[in-house]
Amino acid sequence: MDVEQPGLLRARTGRWLRVRVLGLLADPKTRIFRVLRAEREPEPDRGAPVIERDIDD
């Protein structure tokens, strides 16, 4: 990978970085797409909470 070469990232432009980031955001296979762009599934309905009580008879 070319980013491992010393000083190379300093020579890259803001446009270069922008194109890379937008490419990651547009690709559904990337983690950043799934976290930032994918719709979240609704929480499952778990019903009413169960309250346990001690009953002394």
Backbone as XML, in Angstrom:
<?xml version="1.0"?>
<chain id="A" units="angstrom">
  <residue number="1" name="MET">
    <atom name="N" x="0.853" y="-1.177" z="0.000"/>
    <atom name="CA" x="0.000" y="0.000" z="0.000"/>
    <atom name="C" x="0.894" y="1.233" z="0.000"/>
  </residue>
  <residue number="2" name="ASP">
    <atom name="N" x="0.559" y="2.199" z="-0.793"/>
    <atom name="CA" x="1.435" y="3.356" z="-0.938"/>
    <atom name="C" x="1.423" y="4.305" z="0.256"/>
  </residue>
  <residue number="3" name="VAL">
    <atom name="N" x="0.410" y="4.248" z="1.110"/>
    <atom name="CA" x="0.359" y="5.164" z="2.257"/>
    <atom name="C" x="1.422" y="4.857" z="3.302"/>
  </residue>
  <residue number="4" name="GLU">
    <atom name="N" x="2.073" y="3.722" z="3.184"/>
    <atom name="CA" x="3.119" y="3.358" z="4.133"/>
    <atom name="C" x="4.450" y="4.031" z="3.813"/>
  </residue>
  <residue number="5" name="GLN">
    <atom name="N" x="4.566" y="4.647" z="2.644"/>
    <atom name="CA" x="5.809" y="5.327" z="2.272"/>
    <atom name="C" x="5.942" y="6.618" z="3.074"/>
  </residue>
  <residue number="6" name="PRO">
    <atom name="N" x="7.095" y="6.835" z="3.718"/>
    <atom name="CA" x="7.292" y="8.040" z="4.542"/>
    <atom name="C" x="7.074" y="9.326" z="3.745"/>
  </residue>
  <residue number="7" name="GLY">
    <atom name="N" x="6.286" y="10.240" z="4.308"/>
    <atom name="CA" x="6.056" y="11.547" z="3.706"/>
    <atom name="C" x="5.031" y="11.588" z="2.592"/>
  </residue>
  <residue number="8" name="LEU">
    <atom name="N" x="4.550" y="10.448" z="2.158"/>
    <atom name="CA" x="3.620" y="10.439" z="1.026"/>
    <atom name="C" x="2.291" y="11.106" z="1.366"/>
  </residue>
  <residue number="9" name="LEU">
    <atom name="N" x="1.765" y="10.860" z="2.554"/>
    <atom name="CA" x="0.477" y="11.457" z="2.917"/>
    <atom name="C" x="0.568" y="12.983" z="3.004"/>
  </residue>
  <residue number="10" name="ARG">
    <atom name="N" x="1.722" y="13.505" z="3.362"/>
    <atom name="CA" x="1.888" y="14.966" z="3.404"/>
    <atom name="C" x="1.791" y="15.566" z="2.007"/>
  </residue>
  <residue number="11" name="ALA">
    <atom name="N" x="2.127" y="14.789" z="0.994"/>
    <atom name="CA" x="2.080" y="15.269" z="-0.388"/>
    <atom name="C" x="0.687" y="15.153" z="-1.001"/>
  </residue>
  <residue number="12" name="ARG">
    <atom name="N" x="-0.180" y="14.403" z="-0.374"/>
    <atom name="CA" x="-1.531" y="14.233" z="-0.907"/>
    <atom name="C" x="-2.357" y="15.492" z="-0.672"/>
  </residue>
  <residue number="13" name="THR">
    <atom name="N" x="-3.310" y="15.731" z="-1.546"/>
    <atom name="CA" x="-4.158" y="16.918" z="-1.439"/>
    <atom name="C" x="-5.420" y="16.622" z="-0.635"/>
  </residue>
  <residue number="14" name="GLY">
    <atom name="N" x="-6.112" y="17.681" z="-0.258"/>
    <atom name="CA" x="-7.395" y="17.525" z="0.418"/>
    <atom name="C" x="-8.407" y="16.836" z="-0.485"/>
  </residue>
  <residue number="15" name="ARG">
    <atom name="N" x="-8.326" y="17.102" z="-1.785"/>
    <atom name="CA" x="-9.228" y="16.457" z="-2.734"/>
    <atom name="C" x="-8.995" y="14.948" z="-2.748"/>
  </residue>
  <residue number="16" name="TRP">
    <atom name="N" x="-7.742" y="14.524" z="-2.689"/>
    <atom name="CA" x="-7.409" y="13.100" z="-2.663"/>
    <atom name="C" x="-8.091" y="12.430" z="-1.463"/>
  </residue>
  <residue number="17" name="LEU">
    <atom name="N" x="-7.966" y="13.059" z="-0.291"/>
    <atom name="CA" x="-8.575" y="12.500" z="0.920"/>
    <atom name="C" x="-10.094" y="12.498" z="0.810"/>
  </residue>
  <residue number="18" name="ARG">
    <atom name="N" x="-10.661" y="13.576" z="0.296"/>
    <atom name="CA" x="-12.117" y="13.683" z="0.153"/>
    <atom name="C" x="-12.668" y="12.565" z="-0.735"/>
  </residue>
  <residue number="19" name="VAL">
    <atom name="N" x="-11.995" y="12.305" z="-1.840"/>
    <atom name="CA" x="-12.435" y="11.248" z="-2.755"/>
    <atom name="C" x="-12.407" y="9.893" z="-2.054"/>
  </residue>
  <residue number="20" name="ARG">
    <atom name="N" x="-11.357" y="9.631" z="-1.267"/>
    <atom name="CA" x="-11.260" y="8.358" z="-0.553"/>
    <atom name="C" x="-12.359" y="8.206" z="0.486"/>
  </residue>
  <residue number="21" name="VAL">
    <atom name="N" x="-12.591" y="9.256" z="1.271"/>
    <atom name="CA" x="-13.603" y="9.194" z="2.328"/>
    <atom name="C" x="-14.996" y="9.032" z="1.721"/>
  </residue>
  <residue number="22" name="LEU">
    <atom name="N" x="-15.300" y="9.804" z="0.684"/>
    <atom name="CA" x="-16.615" y="9.673" z="0.049"/>
    <atom name="C" x="-16.794" y="8.291" z="-0.579"/>
  </residue>
  <residue number="23" name="GLY">
    <atom name="N" x="-15.726" y="7.719" z="-1.083"/>
    <atom name="CA" x="-15.794" y="6.365" z="-1.627"/>
    <atom name="C" x="-16.134" y="5.347" z="-0.545"/>
  </residue>
  <residue number="24" name="LEU">
    <atom name="N" x="-15.548" y="5.511" z="0.633"/>
    <atom name="CA" x="-15.862" y="4.609" z="1.743"/>
    <atom name="C" x="-17.305" y="4.774" z="2.201"/>
  </residue>
  <residue number="25" name="LEU">
    <atom name="N" x="-17.796" y="6.003" z="2.213"/>
    <atom name="CA" x="-19.178" y="6.252" z="2.640"/>
    <atom name="C" x="-20.197" y="5.727" z="1.636"/>
  </residue>
  <residue number="26" name="ALA">
    <atom name="N" x="-19.802" y="5.593" z="0.382"/>
    <atom name="CA" x="-20.724" y="5.141" z="-0.657"/>
    <atom name="C" x="-20.730" y="3.633" z="-0.839"/>
  </residue>
  <residue number="27" name="ASP">
    <atom name="N" x="-19.794" y="2.930" z="-0.232"/>
    <atom name="CA" x="-19.668" y="1.490" z="-0.425"/>
    <atom name="C" x="-20.328" y="0.739" z="0.729"/>
  </residue>
  <residue number="28" name="PRO">
    <atom name="N" x="-21.455" y="0.060" z="0.486"/>
    <atom name="CA" x="-22.167" y="-0.644" z="1.563"/>
    <atom name="C" x="-21.363" y="-1.755" z="2.226"/>
  </residue>
  <residue number="29" name="LYS">
    <atom name="N" x="-20.242" y="-2.157" z="1.638"/>
    <atom name="CA" x="-19.432" y="-3.215" z="2.235"/>
    <atom name="C" x="-18.500" y="-2.695" z="3.326"/>
  </residue>
  <residue number="30" name="THR">
    <atom name="N" x="-18.380" y="-1.366" z="3.474"/>
    <atom name="CA" x="-17.464" y="-0.819" z="4.469"/>
    <atom name="C" x="-18.154" y="-0.641" z="5.813"/>
  </residue>
  <residue number="31" name="ARG">
    <atom name="N" x="-17.370" y="-0.727" z="6.872"/>
    <atom name="CA" x="-17.920" y="-0.555" z="8.218"/>
    <atom name="C" x="-18.443" y="0.864" z="8.419"/>
  </residue>
  <residue number="32" name="ILE">
    <atom name="N" x="-17.729" y="1.859" z="7.893"/>
    <atom name="CA" x="-18.159" y="3.243" z="8.101"/>
    <atom name="C" x="-19.509" y="3.503" z="7.432"/>
  </residue>
  <residue number="33" name="PHE">
    <atom name="N" x="-19.763" y="2.879" z="6.285"/>
    <atom name="CA" x="-21.077" y="3.005" z="5.637"/>
    <atom name="C" x="-22.160" y="2.447" z="6.544"/>
  </residue>
  <residue number="34" name="ARG">
    <atom name="N" x="-21.914" y="1.232" z="7.058"/>
    <atom name="CA" x="-22.941" y="0.592" z="7.882"/>
    <atom name="C" x="-23.216" y="1.380" z="9.155"/>
  </residue>
  <residue number="35" name="VAL">
    <atom name="N" x="-22.198" y="1.972" z="9.739"/>
    <atom name="CA" x="-22.387" y="2.707" z="10.990"/>
    <atom name="C" x="-23.057" y="4.054" z="10.749"/>
  </residue>
  <residue number="36" name="LEU">
    <atom name="N" x="-22.612" y="4.785" z="9.734"/>
    <atom name="CA" x="-23.087" y="6.160" z="9.547"/>
    <atom name="C" x="-24.256" y="6.300" z="8.585"/>
  </residue>
  <residue number="37" name="ARG">
    <atom name="N" x="-24.402" y="5.422" z="7.624"/>
    <atom name="CA" x="-25.403" y="5.636" z="6.589"/>
    <atom name="C" x="-26.546" y="4.636" z="6.596"/>
  </residue>
  <residue number="38" name="ALA">
    <atom name="N" x="-26.323" y="3.454" z="7.112"/>
    <atom name="CA" x="-27.364" y="2.425" z="7.065"/>
    <atom name="C" x="-28.482" y="2.757" z="8.044"/>
  </residue>
  <residue number="39" name="GLU">
    <atom name="N" x="-29.684" y="2.411" z="7.676"/>
    <atom name="CA" x="-30.813" y="2.614" z="8.582"/>
    <atom name="C" x="-30.745" y="1.587" z="9.694"/>
  </residue>
  <residue number="40" name="ARG">
    <atom name="N" x="-31.037" y="2.032" z="10.878"/>
    <atom name="CA" x="-31.016" y="1.120" z="12.022"/>
    <atom name="C" x="-32.334" y="0.373" z="12.113"/>
  </residue>
  <residue number="41" name="GLU">
    <atom name="N" x="-32.227" y="-0.866" z="12.529"/>
    <atom name="CA" x="-33.424" y="-1.672" z="12.716"/>
    <atom name="C" x="-34.091" y="-1.272" z="14.022"/>
  </residue>
  <residue number="42" name="PRO">
    <atom name="N" x="-35.417" y="-1.269" z="14.067"/>
    <atom name="CA" x="-36.096" y="-0.912" z="15.317"/>
    <atom name="C" x="-35.814" y="-1.932" z="16.415"/>
  </residue>
  <residue number="43" name="GLU">
    <atom name="N" x="-35.849" y="-1.466" z="17.640"/>
    <atom name="CA" x="-35.645" y="-2.346" z="18.787"/>
    <atom name="C" x="-36.790" y="-3.357" z="18.855"/>
  </residue>
  <residue number="44" name="PRO">
    <atom name="N" x="-36.501" y="-4.615" z="19.177"/>
    <atom name="CA" x="-37.581" y="-5.606" z="19.291"/>
    <atom name="C" x="-38.474" y="-5.294" z="20.488"/>
  </residue>
  <residue number="45" name="ASP">
    <atom name="N" x="-39.764" y="-5.599" z="20.341"/>
    <atom name="CA" x="-40.710" y="-5.378" z="21.433"/>
    <atom name="C" x="-40.526" y="-6.497" z="22.442"/>
  </residue>
  <residue number="46" name="ARG">
    <atom name="N" x="-40.180" y="-6.136" z="23.648"/>
    <atom name="CA" x="-39.925" y="-7.150" z="24.679"/>
    <atom name="C" x="-41.081" y="-7.272" z="25.659"/>
  </residue>
  <residue number="47" name="GLY">
    <atom name="N" x="-42.152" y="-6.559" z="25.419"/>
    <atom name="CA" x="-43.314" y="-6.646" z="26.299"/>
    <atom name="C" x="-43.094" y="-5.914" z="27.608"/>
  </residue>
  <residue number="48" name="ALA">
    <atom name="N" x="-44.040" y="-6.084" z="28.503"/>
    <atom name="CA" x="-43.958" y="-5.417" z="29.802"/>
    <atom name="C" x="-42.915" y="-6.109" z="30.682"/>
  </residue>
  <residue number="49" name="PRO">
    <atom name="N" x="-42.228" y="-5.348" z="31.525"/>
    <atom name="CA" x="-41.241" y="-5.979" z="32.408"/>
    <atom name="C" x="-41.918" y="-6.852" z="33.455"/>
  </residue>
  <residue number="50" name="VAL">
    <atom name="N" x="-41.238" y="-7.914" z="33.843"/>
    <atom name="CA" x="-41.751" y="-8.822" z="34.872"/>
    <atom name="C" x="-41.190" y="-8.379" z="36.207"/>
  </residue>
  <residue number="51" name="ILE">
    <atom name="N" x="-42.089" y="-8.177" z="37.175"/>
    <atom name="CA" x="-41.667" y="-7.740" z="38.509"/>
    <atom name="C" x="-41.917" y="-8.893" z="39.470"/>
  </residue>
  <residue number="52" name="GLU">
    <atom name="N" x="-40.829" y="-9.334" z="40.081"/>
    <atom name="CA" x="-40.965" y="-10.432" z="41.052"/>
    <atom name="C" x="-41.047" y="-9.833" z="42.447"/>
  </residue>
  <residue number="53" name="ARG">
    <atom name="N" x="-41.961" y="-10.377" z="43.251"/>
    <atom name="CA" x="-42.106" y="-9.894" z="44.627"/>
    <atom name="C" x="-42.104" y="-11.075" z="45.570"/>
  </residue>
  <residue number="54" name="ASP">
    <atom name="N" x="-41.527" y="-10.860" z="46.718"/>
    <atom name="CA" x="-41.586" y="-11.874" z="47.778"/>
    <atom name="C" x="-42.887" y="-11.678" z="48.539"/>
  </residue>
  <residue number="55" name="ILE">
    <atom name="N" x="-43.641" y="-12.752" z="48.664"/>
    <atom name="CA" x="-44.897" y="-12.683" z="49.396"/>
    <atom name="C" x="-44.785" y="-13.638" z="50.576"/>
  </residue>
  <residue number="56" name="ASP">
    <atom name="N" x="-44.829" y="-13.063" z="51.777"/>
    <atom name="CA" x="-44.766" y="-13.887" z="52.982"/>
    <atom name="C" x="-46.183" y="-14.283" z="53.371"/>
  </residue>
  <residue number="57" name="ASP">
    <atom name="N" x="-46.432" y="-15.598" z="53.458"/>
    <atom name="CA" x="-47.766" y="-16.073" z="53.852"/>
    <atom name="C" x="-47.735" y="-16.603" z="55.248"/>
  </residue>
</chain>
